[in-house]
Amino acid sequence: LARSLVHSVARSLVRSHPRSLVLSSLAQSFARALVRSHTLVRSAATSLASWIARSLARSLTR
């Protein structure tokens, strides 16, 4: 779940800012490391990613 959230956030970032390809690859490797990590860290990352996605959607619809 967290991985797909980060991937969708990275995809929307790439769509809005083509220069942030490096940032999206960094986010994807970060997500991979998190998925390997502890369950507590993973749940925290999931909530953080959902909050980032919500704030991104809010700023896009504004």
N, C-alpha and C positions, 0 to 999 in steps of 0.2 A: 504493500500500500504506500509506504513512504517513498519507495523507489519510483513508482508511477507518478506520485505527486511531484517529486523533484524533477522528473523527466518532463512533465507537462509544464511546470513553471519555467524550466530551462528552454523548452520549445517556444513558449510565448515570449520569453526574453529575447531569443534569437530573432523571432519575427519582428519585435519592436526595435531591437538594437542589433543590427548585423555584426557590429564590431565585438559583441560580447560572446563570440564563439569560444574563446578561451575561458571565459567565466562559466559558460554552460558545461564545458568539459570538466572544469574543476568541480562544479556542483555535482556532476554525475559520478566522478571518482569519490567525492565526499559521501555521496549517497551509498555507493558500494561499500565503502569502509564502515558506514553506519549500520548497514544491513548485516555486516559481519559482527557488529558490536553487540553489546549487552541489550537485553530486551527493554530495560528501563530507558537507556539512551535512545533506542529505536522509537519508543512511544513518545518520548519528548521531541524527537526529530519529526515525528508524524504530526504532532500538534503544532510545532513551529512551522512546518511546511504548509499545513492547512491555513494557518494564520497569514502566512506570506501570500498564499493563493487568494485568500479573501481580500487582503489589502490591495493586491494587484488588480483584482476584478473591480474593486471599488474605485481605484484610480482610473481604470480603463473606461468604466461607465460614466465617470464624471465629465 
